[in-house]
């Protein structure tokens, strides 16, 4: 993750060099990339999506079956 850290640090140094802390908001994409490299949260959520799509039809059919059983 060191290259992502270098990008974040370079952005922060360039955008806050004049003492104005407002420039740090320009570095949010670099910060997000660095945090993703450290924690892999987006990757984990993307890996769980196919499983959710695979289970969706069974959950939906169970709900439909319950609804029609209650109407009878």
N, C-alpha and C positions, 0 to 999 in steps of 0.2 A: 504493500500500500504506500510505499515511500514516494513513488512518482505522483500519486494523488495528493499526498501531503505537500510535496514541493509546489504543485500547481496552486493549492490553496494558500500556502504561505506567500508565494509570489503575488497572487492576486491581492491578498491582504496588505502586503507591503506597498504595492503600487497604489492601491486605492485609499490607503489611510496615511500616506506619507506626509501630508500637510497638517496632520494633527486632527483632521476632521474624521470623526468616527462614522459618519454617514456612508462612506465608501465601502464599509464592510458588507453592506447589503448587496453589493454587486457580486459578491463572492459566494452567494448561496448555491449556485450550481456546482461549484468546485467543492464546497463543503458537503453537499449531498453525495457527490461521487466518492469523496473520502470516507464518509460514514458508511456508504454502501459497501465499500471495499472492506471495511473493518467488521461490519455486522451481518452483511448479506440478507437484510430484511426484505428488500424488493425481490431478490432472487428467490427467497423462500416463498414469498407470496405468489410469485409467478409459477413456481413449481407445483403449488397446491391447486392452481386453477384447473388443470386438466382433470384432477380427481373430483373437483366440485362439479364440473360439467358431466362427468361420467355418472355421478350419483344423482344429478338433478332429475332425470326422467323417472327414476324409481321413487324419489320423494314426491314428485308431482303426482304420479299415478296413485301413490298411497293416499295423498290428500283428496284426490278426486274420488277414490273408492270410499273413503270415510264419509265424504259429503253425501254421496248417493245412498249409502247405508243409513245415514241419519234421516234422509228424506222419506224413506219407505215406511 
